[in-house]
Amino acid sequence: MKRIALFPGSFDPFTNGHLDVVRRGTELFNQVIIAIGNNSSKQRYLPVELMVQMIEDVFRDDPRVTVQAYKGLTADFAREVGARFLLRGLRNTTDFEYENTIAQANRHVNPELETVFLITSPTLAAISSTIIREIHRFGGNVNDFVPFALPAPEPL
């Protein structure tokens, strides 16, 4: 049976830490679907369509990785695309507390869904989309943190 993992997130933006998790995930699963969801508690910094295009370009030579935007519950989307695994990266214990709660809720909604946690590589653990957005918003250079060039920030 094909082992399909869903790597869900807002990816606003997709970071080198995310890239690392996906690459390591392709060693564990036949297919990794990067699923860009809409977090109702966050306002996006970069458009979903742009992020889908930029991430697809990063993985254009790897047929094991696809990118899809989705709405609704992650556990329902996983069922829809035939994914039995959720792939998540953990940077620290705070991430674990948050992710553990979500994993339990996802398992309640979709009992066939197993969450697999990968510990973030130490050199990438300090990277977060929130920090990258803030640096970028104020004109700072974020090239060391993302696998592609971000568009120029909107004037403040």
N, CA, C and O atoms as a GROMACS GRO file, in nm:
protein
  624
    1MET      N    1   0.083  -0.118   0.000
    1MET     CA    2   0.000   0.000   0.000
    1MET      C    3   0.089   0.125   0.000
    1MET      O    4   0.190   0.131   0.070
    2LYS      N    5   0.050   0.223  -0.078
    2LYS     CA    6   0.124   0.348  -0.088
    2LYS      C    7   0.109   0.427   0.042
    2LYS      O    8  -0.002   0.447   0.092
    3ARG      N    9   0.221   0.471   0.096
    3ARG     CA   10   0.221   0.548   0.221
    3ARG      C   11   0.223   0.697   0.186
    3ARG      O   12   0.324   0.751   0.144
    4ILE      N   13   0.107   0.761   0.206
    4ILE     CA   14   0.090   0.903   0.175
    4ILE      C   15   0.084   0.982   0.304
    4ILE      O   16   0.004   0.952   0.393
    5ALA      N   17   0.168   1.085   0.312
    5ALA     CA   18   0.168   1.174   0.428
    5ALA      C   19   0.125   1.313   0.385
    5ALA      O   20   0.163   1.362   0.278
    6LEU      N   21   0.047   1.375   0.469
    6LEU     CA   22   0.005   1.512   0.449
    6LEU      C   23   0.088   1.599   0.542
    6LEU      O   24   0.095   1.573   0.663
    7PHE      N   25   0.150   1.702   0.488
    7PHE     CA   26   0.227   1.797   0.568
    7PHE      C   27   0.149   1.928   0.566
    7PHE      O   28   0.169   2.012   0.478
    8PRO      N   29   0.059   1.946   0.665
    8PRO     CA   30  -0.028   2.064   0.663
    8PRO      C   31   0.034   2.184   0.734
    8PRO      O   32   0.114   2.170   0.826
    9GLY      N   33  -0.006   2.301   0.690
    9GLY     CA   34   0.036   2.423   0.757
    9GLY      C   35  -0.009   2.544   0.678
    9GLY      O   36  -0.062   2.532   0.568
   10SER      N   37   0.012   2.661   0.737
   10SER     CA   38  -0.021   2.784   0.663
   10SER      C   39   0.096   2.823   0.572
   10SER      O   40   0.076   2.890   0.471
   11PHE      N   41   0.218   2.782   0.608
   11PHE     CA   42   0.337   2.806   0.525
   11PHE      C   43   0.338   2.949   0.473
   11PHE      O   44   0.339   2.974   0.352
   12ASP      N   45   0.339   3.042   0.567
   12ASP     CA   46   0.328   3.183   0.534
   12ASP      C   47   0.446   3.260   0.593
   12ASP      O   48   0.427   3.338   0.686
   13PRO      N   49   0.568   3.240   0.540
   13PRO     CA   50   0.605   3.162   0.422
   13PRO      C   51   0.657   3.022   0.459
   13PRO      O   52   0.674   2.988   0.576
   14PHE      N   53   0.681   2.944   0.355
   14PHE     CA   54   0.745   2.813   0.363
   14PHE      C   55   0.892   2.837   0.392
   14PHE      O   56   0.958   2.912   0.320
   15THR      N   57   0.945   2.774   0.496
   15THR     CA   58   1.082   2.801   0.541
   15THR      C   59   1.176   2.686   0.508
   15THR      O   60   1.134   2.580   0.464
   16ASN      N   61   1.304   2.709   0.531
   16ASN     CA   62   1.402   2.602   0.516
   16ASN      C   63   1.378   2.490   0.617
   16ASN      O   64   1.412   2.375   0.592
   17GLY      N   65   1.320   2.524   0.732
   17GLY     CA   66   1.281   2.422   0.829
   17GLY      C   67   1.173   2.331   0.772
   17GLY      O   68   1.178   2.210   0.789
   18HIS      N   69   1.074   2.391   0.705
   18HIS     CA   70   0.968   2.312   0.639
   18HIS      C   71   1.030   2.225   0.530
   18HIS      O   72   0.996   2.107   0.517
   19LEU      N   73   1.119   2.284   0.452
   19LEU     CA   74   1.186   2.211   0.345
   19LEU      C   75   1.257   2.087   0.401
   19LEU      O   76   1.249   1.979   0.343
   20ASP      N   77   1.325   2.104   0.512
   20ASP     CA   78   1.397   1.994   0.576
   20ASP      C   79   1.301   1.881   0.617
   20ASP      O   80   1.330   1.764   0.595
   21VAL      N   81   1.188   1.917   0.675
   21VAL     CA   82   1.089   1.817   0.716
   21VAL      C   83   1.036   1.741   0.595
   21VAL      O   84   1.023   1.619   0.600
   22VAL      N   85   1.006   1.812   0.487
   22VAL     CA   86   0.955   1.746   0.366
   22VAL      C   87   1.059   1.650   0.309
   22VAL      O   88   1.028   1.535   0.277
   23ARG      N   89   1.182   1.696   0.296
   23ARG     CA   90   1.287   1.610   0.240
   23ARG      C   91   1.307   1.485   0.326
   23ARG      O   92   1.322   1.375   0.272
   24ARG      N   93   1.308   1.501   0.456
   24ARG     CA   94   1.321   1.385   0.544
   24ARG      C   95   1.197   1.297   0.537
   24ARG      O   96   1.206   1.175   0.548
   25GLY      N   97   1.082   1.359   0.519
   25GLY     CA   98   0.956   1.284   0.506
   25GLY      C   99   0.952   1.197   0.382
   25GLY      O  100   0.891   1.090   0.384
   26THR      N  101   1.017   1.241   0.275
   26THR     CA  102   1.017   1.159   0.153
   26THR      C  103   1.099   1.032   0.170
   26THR      O  104   1.087   0.940   0.090
   27GLU      N  105   1.182   1.027   0.274
   27GLU     CA  106   1.256   0.904   0.305
   27GLU      C  107   1.167   0.803   0.379
   27GLU      O  108   1.197   0.684   0.382
   28LEU      N  109   1.059   0.852   0.438
   28LEU     CA  110   0.968   0.767   0.516
   28LEU      C  111   0.841   0.729   0.440
   28LEU      O  112   0.782   0.623   0.466
   29PHE      N  113   0.799   0.815   0.349
   29PHE     CA  114   0.671   0.797   0.280
   29PHE      C  115   0.691   0.796   0.129
   29PHE      O  116   0.787   0.854   0.078
   30ASN      N  117   0.599   0.730   0.059
   30ASN     CA  118   0.604   0.728  -0.088
   30ASN      C  119   0.569   0.863  -0.147
   30ASN      O  120   0.622   0.903  -0.250
   31GLN      N  121   0.479   0.934  -0.079
   31GLN     CA  122   0.434   1.064  -0.128
   31GLN      C  123   0.411   1.156  -0.010
   31GLN      O  124   0.358   1.115   0.093
   32VAL      N  125   0.452   1.282  -0.026
   32VAL     CA  126   0.424   1.385   0.073
   32VAL      C  127   0.345   1.494   0.003
   32VAL      O  128   0.389   1.551  -0.097
   33ILE      N  129   0.228   1.523   0.057
   33ILE     CA  130   0.144   1.631   0.005
   33ILE      C  131   0.160   1.749   0.100
   33ILE      O  132   0.121   1.741   0.217
   34ILE      N  133   0.215   1.857   0.050
   34ILE     CA  134   0.224   1.980   0.128
   34ILE      C  135   0.087   2.046   0.114
   34ILE      O  136   0.048   2.087   0.005
   35ALA      N  137   0.017   2.056   0.226
   35ALA     CA  138  -0.121   2.104   0.225
   35ALA      C  139  -0.128   2.242   0.291
   35ALA      O  140  -0.107   2.256   0.412
   36ILE      N  141  -0.156   2.343   0.210
   36ILE     CA  142  -0.161   2.479   0.261
   36ILE      C  143  -0.305   2.508   0.300
   36ILE      O  144  -0.393   2.522   0.215
   37GLY      N  145  -0.325   2.519   0.431
   37GLY     CA  146  -0.459   2.544   0.484
   37GLY      C  147  -0.478   2.690   0.518
   37GLY      O  148  -0.386   2.771   0.513
   38ASN      N  149  -0.600   2.719   0.552
   38ASN     CA  150  -0.635   2.854   0.591
   38ASN      C  151  -0.660   2.854   0.741
   38ASN      O  152  -0.760   2.798   0.787
   39ASN      N  153  -0.571   2.915   0.817
   39ASN     CA  154  -0.587   2.925   0.962
   39ASN      C  155  -0.678   3.044   0.990
   39ASN      O  156  -0.641   3.159   0.967
   40SER      N  157  -0.798   3.015   1.040
   40SER     CA  158  -0.897   3.121   1.060
   40SER      C  159  -0.854   3.222   1.165
   40SER      O  160  -0.911   3.331   1.172
   41SER      N  161  -0.755   3.188   1.248
   41SER     CA  162  -0.710   3.283   1.350
   41SER      C  163  -0.593   3.369   1.302
   41SER      O  164  -0.543   3.452   1.378
   42LYS      N  165  -0.550   3.351   1.178
   42LYS     CA  166  -0.437   3.428   1.124
   42LYS      C  167  -0.476   3.496   0.993
   42LYS      O  168  -0.551   3.441   0.913
   43GLN      N  169  -0.425   3.618   0.974
   43GLN     CA  170  -0.438   3.684   0.845
   43GLN      C  171  -0.310   3.657   0.767
   43GLN      O  172  -0.200   3.675   0.819
   44ARG      N  173  -0.324   3.612   0.642
   44ARG     CA  174  -0.207   3.575   0.561
   44ARG      C  175  -0.122   3.697   0.526
   44ARG      O  176  -0.173   3.807   0.506
   45TYR      N  177   0.007   3.673   0.521
   45TYR     CA  178   0.103   3.774   0.478
   45TYR      C  179   0.125   3.763   0.326
   45TYR      O  180   0.130   3.863   0.256
   46LEU      N  181   0.137   3.639   0.277
   46LEU     CA  182   0.157   3.612   0.134
   46LEU      C  183   0.037   3.532   0.082
   46LEU      O  184  -0.014   3.445   0.152
   47PRO      N  185  -0.008   3.558  -0.040
   47PRO     CA  186  -0.124   3.487  -0.095
   47PRO      C  187  -0.097   3.336  -0.107
   47PRO      O  188   0.013   3.295  -0.142
   48VAL      N  189  -0.200   3.257  -0.079
   48VAL     CA  190  -0.189   3.111  -0.089
   48VAL      C  191  -0.143   3.070  -0.228
   48VAL      O  192  -0.056   2.983  -0.242
   49GLU      N  193  -0.200   3.130  -0.331
   49GLU     CA  194  -0.168   3.093  -0.469
   49GLU      C  195  -0.019   3.113  -0.499
   49GLU      O  196   0.043   3.031  -0.567
   50LEU      N  197   0.037   3.220  -0.447
   50LEU     CA  198   0.180   3.247  -0.466
   50LEU      C  199   0.263   3.142  -0.394
   50LEU      O  200   0.362   3.092  -0.448
   51MET      N  201   0.223   3.108  -0.271
   51MET     CA  202   0.300   3.010  -0.196
   51MET      C  203   0.292   2.872  -0.262
   51MET      O  204   0.392   2.800  -0.266
   52VAL      N  205   0.175   2.833  -0.314
   52VAL     CA  206   0.163   2.705  -0.386
   52VAL      C  207   0.262   2.704  -0.502
   52VAL      O  208   0.336   2.607  -0.519
   53GLN      N  209   0.262   2.809  -0.581
   53GLN     CA  210   0.350   2.817  -0.698
   53GLN      C  211   0.498   2.811  -0.659
   53GLN      O  212   0.576   2.740  -0.723
   54MET      N  213   0.536   2.884  -0.556
   54MET     CA  214   0.676   2.889  -0.515
   54MET      C  215   0.723   2.754  -0.459
   54MET      O  216   0.835   2.711  -0.486
   55ILE      N  217   0.637   2.688  -0.381
   55ILE     CA  218   0.675   2.558  -0.325
   55ILE      C  219   0.679   2.453  -0.435
   55ILE      O  220   0.769   2.369  -0.437
   56GLU      N  221   0.584   2.456  -0.527
   56GLU     CA  222   0.587   2.363  -0.641
   56GLU      C  223   0.718   2.376  -0.718
   56GLU      O  224   0.776   2.276  -0.762
   57ASP      N  225   0.764   2.499  -0.733
   57ASP     CA  226   0.889   2.522  -0.806
   57ASP      C  227   1.008   2.460  -0.732
   57ASP      O  228   1.099   2.405  -0.794
   58VAL      N  229   1.008   2.468  -0.600
   58VAL     CA  230   1.116   2.409  -0.520
   58VAL      C  231   1.123   2.258  -0.543
   58VAL      O  232   1.232   2.200  -0.549
   59PHE      N  233   1.007   2.193  -0.555
   59PHE     CA  234   1.001   2.047  -0.566
   59PHE      C  235   0.972   1.998  -0.708
   59PHE      O  236   0.930   1.884  -0.727
   60ARG      N  237   0.993   2.083  -0.807
   60ARG     CA  238   0.959   2.048  -0.946
   60ARG      C  239   1.027   1.921  -0.995
   60ARG      O  240   0.974   1.854  -1.084
   61ASP      N  241   1.142   1.886  -0.940
   61ASP     CA  242   1.215   1.767  -0.984
   61ASP      C  243   1.192   1.646  -0.894
   61ASP      O  244   1.259   1.544  -0.910
   62ASP      N  245   1.100   1.657  -0.801
   62ASP     CA  246   1.072   1.545  -0.710
   62ASP      C  247   0.924   1.506  -0.720
   62ASP      O  248   0.839   1.571  -0.660
   63PRO      N  249   0.893   1.401  -0.796
   63PRO     CA  250   0.754   1.362  -0.817
   63PRO      C  251   0.687   1.308  -0.690
   63PRO      O  252   0.566   1.288  -0.689
   64ARG      N  253   0.764   1.285  -0.585
   64ARG     CA  254   0.706   1.236  -0.459
   64ARG      C  255   0.638   1.347  -0.380
   64ARG      O  256   0.566   1.320  -0.284
   65VAL      N  257   0.661   1.472  -0.419
   65VAL     CA  258   0.608   1.586  -0.344
   65VAL      C  259   0.511   1.664  -0.430
   65VAL      O  260   0.542   1.702  -0.543
   66THR      N  261   0.391   1.688  -0.376
   66THR     CA  262   0.292   1.772  -0.442
   66THR      C  263   0.246   1.879  -0.344
   66THR      O  264   0.268   1.868  -0.224
   67VAL      N  265   0.183   1.982  -0.397
   67VAL     CA  266   0.136   2.094  -0.315
   67VAL      C  267  -0.011   2.119  -0.348
   67VAL      O  268  -0.048   2.127  -0.465
   68GLN      N  269  -0.092   2.132  -0.244
   68GLN     CA  270  -0.234   2.161  -0.264
   68GLN      C  271  -0.281   2.258  -0.157
   68GLN      O  272  -0.241   2.249  -0.041
   69ALA      N  273  -0.367   2.351  -0.196
   69ALA     CA  274  -0.434   2.437  -0.100
   69ALA      C  275  -0.565   2.367  -0.062
   69ALA      O  276  -0.624   2.296  -0.144
   70TYR      N  277  -0.609   2.389   0.060
   70TYR     CA  278  -0.735   2.328   0.102
   70TYR      C  279  -0.806   2.417   0.203
   70TYR      O  280  -0.745   2.506   0.264
   71LYS      N  281  -0.934   2.391   0.220
   71LYS     CA  282  -1.014   2.459   0.322
   71LYS      C  283  -1.082   2.351   0.405
   71LYS      O  284  -1.106   2.240   0.359
   72GLY      N  285  -1.112   2.386   0.527
   72GLY     CA  286  -1.180   2.291   0.614
   72GLY      C  287  -1.083   2.222   0.708
   72GLY      O  288  -0.970   2.267   0.727
   73LEU      N  289  -1.130   2.112   0.765
   73LEU     CA  290  -1.050   2.039   0.863
   73LEU      C  291  -0.940   1.959   0.796
   73LEU      O  292  -0.961   1.894   0.694
   74THR      N  293  -0.822   1.963   0.854
   74THR     CA  294  -0.708   1.888   0.803
   74THR      C  295  -0.738   1.739   0.799
   74THR      O  296  -0.704   1.671   0.702
   75ALA      N  297  -0.800   1.686   0.904
   75ALA     CA  298  -0.830   1.543   0.911
   75ALA      C  299  -0.924   1.501   0.798
   75ALA      O  300  -0.911   1.391   0.745
   76ASP      N  301  -1.018   1.587   0.763
   76ASP     CA  302  -1.109   1.556   0.651
   76ASP      C  303  -1.035   1.561   0.518
   76ASP      O  304  -1.057   1.477   0.431
   77PHE      N  305  -0.947   1.660   0.502
   77PHE     CA  306  -0.870   1.671   0.378
   77PHE      C  307  -0.778   1.550   0.362
   77PHE      O  308  -0.761   1.498   0.251
   78ALA      N  309  -0.717   1.505   0.472
   78ALA     CA  310  -0.632   1.386   0.466
   78ALA      C  311  -0.712   1.267   0.414
   78ALA      O  312  -0.663   1.193   0.328
   79ARG      N  313  -0.831   1.248   0.464
   79ARG     CA  314  -0.917   1.138   0.418
   79ARG      C  315  -0.947   1.155   0.268
   79ARG      O  316  -0.945   1.057   0.192
   80GLU      N  317  -0.976   1.277   0.227
   80GLU     CA  318  -1.010   1.307   0.087
   80GLU      C  319  -0.898   1.270  -0.010
   80GLU      O  320  -0.924   1.221  -0.119
   81VAL      N  321  -0.773   1.294   0.031
   81VAL     CA  322  -0.658   1.267  -0.058
   81VAL      C  323  -0.592   1.131  -0.032
   81VAL      O  324  -0.491   1.098  -0.094
   82GLY      N  325  -0.650   1.054   0.058
   82GLY     CA  326  -0.597   0.920   0.084
   82GLY      C  327  -0.472   0.916   0.170
   82GLY      O  328  -0.398   0.818   0.166
   83ALA      N  329  -0.449   1.022   0.248
   83ALA     CA  330  -0.332   1.025   0.338
   83ALA      C  331  -0.369   0.964   0.472
   83ALA      O  332  -0.469   1.003   0.533
   84ARG      N  333  -0.290   0.869   0.517
   84ARG     CA  334  -0.312   0.807   0.649
   84ARG      C  335  -0.217   0.863   0.754
   84ARG      O  336  -0.225   0.826   0.871
   85PHE      N  337  -0.127   0.952   0.712
   85PHE     CA  338  -0.028   1.007   0.804
   85PHE      C  339  -0.025   1.159   0.792
   85PHE      O  340  -0.035   1.215   0.683
   86LEU      N  341  -0.010   1.224   0.907
   86LEU     CA  342   0.019   1.367   0.910
   86LEU      C  343   0.164   1.381   0.950
   86LEU      O  344   0.208   1.320   1.048
   87LEU      N  345   0.238   1.459   0.877
   87LEU     CA  346   0.379   1.484   0.903
   87LEU      C  347   0.390   1.621   0.968
   87LEU      O  348   0.340   1.720   0.915
   88ARG      N  349   0.457   1.626   1.084
   88ARG     CA  350   0.472   1.753   1.155
   88ARG      C  351   0.615   1.766   1.206
   88ARG      O  352   0.677   1.667   1.245
   89GLY      N  353   0.667   1.888   1.206
   89GLY     CA  354   0.799   1.915   1.260
   89GLY      C  355   0.787   1.977   1.398
   89GLY      O  356   0.696   2.056   1.425
   90LEU      N  357   0.878   1.940   1.486
   90LEU     CA  358   0.880   1.994   1.621
   90LEU      C  359   1.013   2.066   1.645
   90LEU      O  360   1.119   2.005   1.632
   91ARG      N  361   1.006   2.194   1.680
   91ARG     CA  362   1.127   2.270   1.710
   91ARG      C  363   1.163   2.265   1.858
   91ARG      O  364   1.280   2.271   1.894
   92ASN      N  365   1.060   2.253   1.943
   92ASN     CA  366   1.082   2.262   2.088
   92ASN      C  367   0.965   2.200   2.163
   92ASN      O  368   0.871   2.150   2.102
   93THR      N  369   0.970   2.206   2.296
   93THR     CA  370   0.863   2.146   2.376
   93THR      C  371   0.732   2.224   2.363
   93THR      O  372   0.624   2.165   2.375
   94THR      N  373   0.739   2.352   2.338
   94THR     CA  374   0.618   2.430   2.316
   94THR      C  375   0.545   2.380   2.192
   94THR      O  376   0.423   2.364   2.193
   95ASP      N  377   0.620   2.355   2.085
   95ASP     CA  378   0.560   2.296   1.965
   95ASP      C  379   0.494   2.163   1.996
   95ASP      O  380   0.384   2.134   1.949
   96PHE      N  381   0.562   2.080   2.078
   96PHE     CA  382   0.506   1.948   2.111
   96PHE      C  383   0.372   1.961   2.181
   96PHE      O  384   0.277   1.891   2.146
   97GLU      N  385   0.362   2.049   2.280
   97GLU     CA  386   0.235   2.066   2.353
   97GLU      C  387   0.122   2.104   2.257
   97GLU      O  388   0.013   2.048   2.263
   98TYR      N  389   0.150   2.199   2.170
   98TYR     CA  390   0.051   2.245   2.073
   98TYR      C  391   0.015   2.134   1.974
   98TYR      O  392  -0.102   2.107   1.950
   99GLU      N  393   0.117   2.071   1.917
   99GLU     CA  394   0.096   1.968   1.815
   99GLU      C  395   0.029   1.843   1.872
   99GLU      O  396  -0.050   1.778   1.803
  100ASN      N  397   0.060   1.808   1.995
  100ASN     CA  398  -0.002   1.692   2.058
  100ASN      C  399  -0.153   1.711   2.070
  100ASN      O  400  -0.229   1.618   2.042
  101THR      N  401  -0.195   1.828   2.110
  101THR     CA  402  -0.338   1.858   2.121
  101THR      C  403  -0.406   1.847   1.985
  101THR      O  404  -0.514   1.788   1.973
  102ILE      N  405  -0.344   1.902   1.883
  102ILE     CA  406  -0.400   1.896   1.748
  102ILE      C  407  -0.405   1.752   1.698
  102ILE      O  408  -0.503   1.711   1.636
  103ALA      N  409  -0.300   1.675   1.724
  103ALA     CA  410  -0.296   1.535   1.681
  103ALA      C  411  -0.411   1.456   1.742
  103ALA      O  412  -0.473   1.374   1.674
  104GLN      N  413  -0.439   1.481   1.869
  104GLN     CA  414  -0.550   1.411   1.934
  104GLN      C  415  -0.684   1.449   1.871
  104GLN      O  416  -0.770   1.363   1.850
  105ALA      N  417  -0.703   1.577   1.842
  105ALA     CA  418  -0.827   1.621   1.778
  105ALA      C  419  -0.840   1.562   1.638
  105ALA      O  420  -0.948   1.517   1.599
  106ASN      N  421  -0.731   1.561   1.562
  106ASN     CA  422  -0.735   1.503   1.427
  106ASN      C  423  -0.770   1.355   1.433
  106ASN      O  424  -0.846   1.306   1.349
  107ARG      N  425  -0.715   1.284   1.530
  107ARG     CA  426  -0.742   1.141   1.545
  107ARG      C  427  -0.888   1.117   1.581
  107ARG      O  428  -0.946   1.015   1.543
  108HIS      N  429  -0.947   1.210   1.655
  108HIS     CA  430  -1.089   1.199   1.689
  108HIS      C  431  -1.176   1.214   1.564
  108HIS      O  432  -1.272   1.141   1.544
  109VAL      N  433  -1.140   1.311   1.480
  109VAL     CA  434  -1.216   1.336   1.356
  109VAL      C  435  -1.193   1.225   1.255
  109VAL      O  436  -1.286   1.184   1.184
  110ASN      N  437  -1.069   1.176   1.247
  110ASN     CA  438  -1.032   1.073   1.150
  110ASN      C  439  -0.948   0.966   1.222
  110ASN      O  440  -0.826   0.977   1.228
  111PRO      N  441  -1.014   0.862   1.276
  111PRO     CA  442  -0.942   0.761   1.355
  111PRO      C  443  -0.833   0.685   1.279
  111PRO      O  444  -0.748   0.621   1.341
  112GLU      N  445  -0.835   0.691   1.147
  112GLU     CA  446  -0.733   0.622   1.065
  112GLU      C  447  -0.605   0.705   1.050
  112GLU      O  448  -0.507   0.658   0.991
  113LEU      N  449  -0.606   0.826   1.101
  113LEU     CA  450  -0.497   0.921   1.078
  113LEU      C  451  -0.394   0.914   1.191
  113LEU      O  452  -0.427   0.932   1.308
  114GLU      N  453  -0.269   0.890   1.154
  114GLU     CA  454  -0.159   0.883   1.250
  114GLU      C  455  -0.069   1.004   1.228
  114GLU      O  456  -0.031   1.034   1.114
  115THR      N  457  -0.034   1.075   1.336
  115THR     CA  458   0.056   1.189   1.326
  115THR      C  459   0.199   1.143   1.354
  115THR      O  460   0.225   1.074   1.453
  116VAL      N  461   0.291   1.182   1.266
  116VAL     CA  462   0.432   1.147   1.279
  116VAL      C  463   0.510   1.277   1.300
  116VAL      O  464   0.503   1.369   1.218
  117PHE      N  465   0.584   1.283   1.410
  117PHE     CA  466   0.661   1.402   1.443
  117PHE      C  467   0.807   1.381   1.407
  117PHE      O  468   0.866   1.278   1.440
  118LEU      N  469   0.866   1.479   1.340
  118LEU     CA  470   1.010   1.481   1.315
  118LEU      C  471   1.068   1.598   1.393
  118LEU      O  472   1.017   1.710   1.388
  119ILE      N  473   1.176   1.571   1.465
  119ILE     CA  474   1.244   1.678   1.538
  119ILE      C  475   1.320   1.762   1.438
  119ILE      O  476   1.394   1.710   1.354
  120THR      N  477   1.302   1.892   1.446
  120THR     CA  478   1.369   1.984   1.355
  120THR      C  479   1.520   1.972   1.367
  120THR      O  480   1.574   1.958   1.477
  121SER      N  481   1.587   1.978   1.254
  121SER     CA  482   1.733   1.976   1.254
  121SER      C  483   1.783   2.096   1.337
  121SER      O  484   1.731   2.206   1.322
  122PRO      N  485   1.883   2.075   1.422
  122PRO     CA  486   1.928   2.180   1.514
  122PRO      C  487   1.962   2.313   1.448
  122PRO      O  488   1.936   2.419   1.504
  123THR      N  489   2.020   2.309   1.329
  123THR     CA  490   2.059   2.434   1.263
  123THR      C  491   1.939   2.514   1.214
  123THR      O  492   1.952   2.632   1.180
  124LEU      N  493   1.820   2.451   1.212
  124LEU     CA  494   1.700   2.519   1.161
  124LEU      C  495   1.596   2.546   1.270
  124LEU      O  496   1.491   2.603   1.241
  125ALA      N  497   1.623   2.506   1.392
  125ALA     CA  498   1.524   2.512   1.499
  125ALA      C  499   1.481   2.655   1.534
  125ALA      O  500   1.370   2.674   1.583
  126ALA      N  501   1.565   2.752   1.511
  126ALA     CA  502   1.530   2.890   1.547
  126ALA      C  503   1.442   2.958   1.442
  126ALA      O  504   1.392   3.068   1.464
  127ILE      N  505   1.424   2.894   1.328
  127ILE     CA  506   1.349   2.955   1.219
  127ILE      C  507   1.200   2.937   1.242
  127ILE      O  508   1.153   2.827   1.272
  128SER      N  509   1.125   3.046   1.229
  128SER     CA  510   0.979   3.038   1.231
  128SER      C  511   0.924   3.133   1.125
  128SER      O  512   0.984   3.236   1.094
  129SER      N  513   0.810   3.097   1.070
  129SER     CA  514   0.746   3.183   0.970
  129SER      C  515   0.716   3.320   1.028
  129SER      O  516   0.726   3.421   0.959
  130THR      N  517   0.678   3.324   1.155
  130THR     CA  518   0.645   3.452   1.220
  130THR      C  519   0.765   3.545   1.221
  130THR      O  520   0.752   3.663   1.187
  131ILE      N  521   0.880   3.494   1.259
  131ILE     CA  522   1.001   3.577   1.263
  131ILE      C  523   1.040   3.620   1.122
  131ILE      O  524   1.078   3.735   1.100
  132ILE      N  525   1.031   3.528   1.027
  132ILE     CA  526   1.067   3.561   0.888
  132ILE      C  527   0.975   3.670   0.834
  132ILE      O  528   1.022   3.764   0.770
  133ARG      N  529   0.846   3.659   0.860
  133ARG     CA  530   0.751   3.764   0.815
  133ARG      C  531   0.790   3.899   0.872
  133ARG      O  532   0.790   3.999   0.800
  134GLU      N  533   0.824   3.902   1.000
  134GLU     CA  534   0.857   4.029   1.064
  134GLU      C  535   0.984   4.090   1.005
  134GLU      O  536   0.988   4.210   0.977
  135ILE      N  537   1.085   4.010   0.986
  135ILE     CA  538   1.209   4.060   0.925
  135ILE      C  539   1.181   4.111   0.784
  135ILE      O  540   1.227   4.219   0.747
  136HIS      N  541   1.106   4.033   0.706
  136HIS     CA  542   1.076   4.069   0.567
  136HIS      C  543   0.991   4.196   0.560
  136HIS      O  544   1.017   4.285   0.479
  137ARG      N  545   0.890   4.204   0.646
  137ARG     CA  546   0.798   4.319   0.647
  137ARG      C  547   0.876   4.450   0.663
  137ARG      O  548   0.838   4.552   0.606
  138PHE      N  549   0.985   4.447   0.740
  138PHE     CA  550   1.063   4.568   0.765
  138PHE      C  551   1.187   4.578   0.676
  138PHE      O  552   1.280   4.652   0.706
  139GLY      N  553   1.186   4.500   0.566
  139GLY     CA  554   1.289   4.514   0.464
  139GLY      C  555   1.417   4.438   0.491
  139GLY      O  556   1.516   4.457   0.421
  140GLY      N  557   1.417   4.351   0.592
  140GLY     CA  558   1.537   4.273   0.621
  140GLY      C  559   1.556   4.159   0.522
  140GLY      O  560   1.463   4.118   0.453
  141ASN      N  561   1.678   4.108   0.517
  141ASN     CA  562   1.713   4.000   0.426
  141ASN      C  563   1.677   3.865   0.491
  141ASN      O  564   1.728   3.832   0.597
  142VAL      N  565   1.589   3.789   0.425
  142VAL     CA  566   1.546   3.658   0.478
  142VAL      C  567   1.595   3.543   0.390
  142VAL      O  568   1.550   3.429   0.406
  143ASN      N  569   1.686   3.571   0.299
  143ASN     CA  570   1.731   3.469   0.203
  143ASN      C  571   1.789   3.344   0.268
  143ASN      O  572   1.780   3.235   0.211
  144ASP      N  573   1.848   3.356   0.387
  144ASP     CA  574   1.905   3.239   0.454
  144ASP      C  575   1.799   3.150   0.518
  144ASP      O  576   1.830   3.039   0.562
  145PHE      N  577   1.674   3.196   0.523
  145PHE     CA  578   1.569   3.125   0.594
  145PHE      C  579   1.463   3.060   0.506
  145PHE      O  580   1.385   2.977   0.553
  146VAL      N  581   1.461   3.096   0.377
  146VAL     CA  582   1.358   3.044   0.285
  146VAL      C  583   1.426   2.989   0.159
  146VAL      O  584   1.533   3.036   0.121
  147PRO      N  585   1.363   2.889   0.094
  147PRO     CA  586   1.426   2.827  -0.023
  147PRO      C  587   1.400   2.899  -0.156
  147PRO      O  588   1.426   2.843  -0.262
  148PHE      N  589   1.349   3.020  -0.150
  148PHE     CA  590   1.318   3.097  -0.270
  148PHE      C  591   1.320   3.245  -0.234
  148PHE      O  592   1.321   3.281  -0.117
  149ALA      N  593   1.322   3.330  -0.334
  149ALA     CA  594   1.320   3.473  -0.310
  149ALA      C  595   1.176   3.518  -0.288
  149ALA      O  596   1.087   3.489  -0.368
  150LEU      N  597   1.153   3.589  -0.180
  150LEU     CA  598   1.020   3.642  -0.153
  150LEU      C  599   1.000   3.772  -0.230
  150LEU      O  600   1.097   3.845  -0.254
  151PRO      N  601   0.877   3.802  -0.269
  151PRO     CA  602   0.852   3.931  -0.335
  151PRO      C  603   0.881   4.045  -0.239
  151PRO      O  604   0.880   4.027  -0.117
  152ALA      N  605   0.906   4.162  -0.294
  152ALA     CA  606   0.933   4.280  -0.213
  152ALA      C  607   0.816   4.302  -0.118
  152ALA      O  608   0.700   4.282  -0.155
  153PRO      N  609   0.845   4.345   0.006
  153PRO     CA  610   0.736   4.368   0.102
  153PRO      C  611   0.653   4.490   0.062
  153PRO      O  612   0.700   4.580  -0.007
  154GLU      N  613   0.528   4.488   0.108
  154GLU     CA  614   0.439   4.603   0.088
  154GLU      C  615   0.494   4.720   0.170
  154GLU      O  616   0.546   4.701   0.280
  155PRO      N  617   0.483   4.841   0.118
  155PRO     CA  618   0.528   4.958   0.197
  155PRO      C  619   0.448   4.968   0.326
  155PRO      O  620   0.328   4.941   0.330
  156LEU      N  621   0.518   5.009   0.433
  156LEU     CA  622   0.450   5.023   0.564
  156LEU      C  623   0.373   5.151   0.573
  156LEU      O  624   0.311   5.178   0.676
   0.00000   0.00000   0.00000
